[in-house]
């Protein structure tokens, strides 16, 4: 296994997720009332308020997903550092390089991933 290649994949994924999270977090720091500008929510058309609420909920959901994946990437980098990267954390079998190329942060072989999601 080419550890340097997987470290590069993981670091690039971490950097991409971090960069994608920045604007989402910036939007979420802004209160919903402030994001409407001078018009108060009470004066805003209900459809516009609903759209703003929906966009905020999408940002919240996306942030949760990205943070979870970022945590998986950080865990994979720790496994790489301690020499356990590429070994399924459930059964101890090697994870095929093809799977790691597709999902470098995965801690599971295909069989155990199916059990986790199933």
Order of alpha helices (4+ residues) and beta strands (2+ residues): alpha-alpha-alpha-alpha-alpha
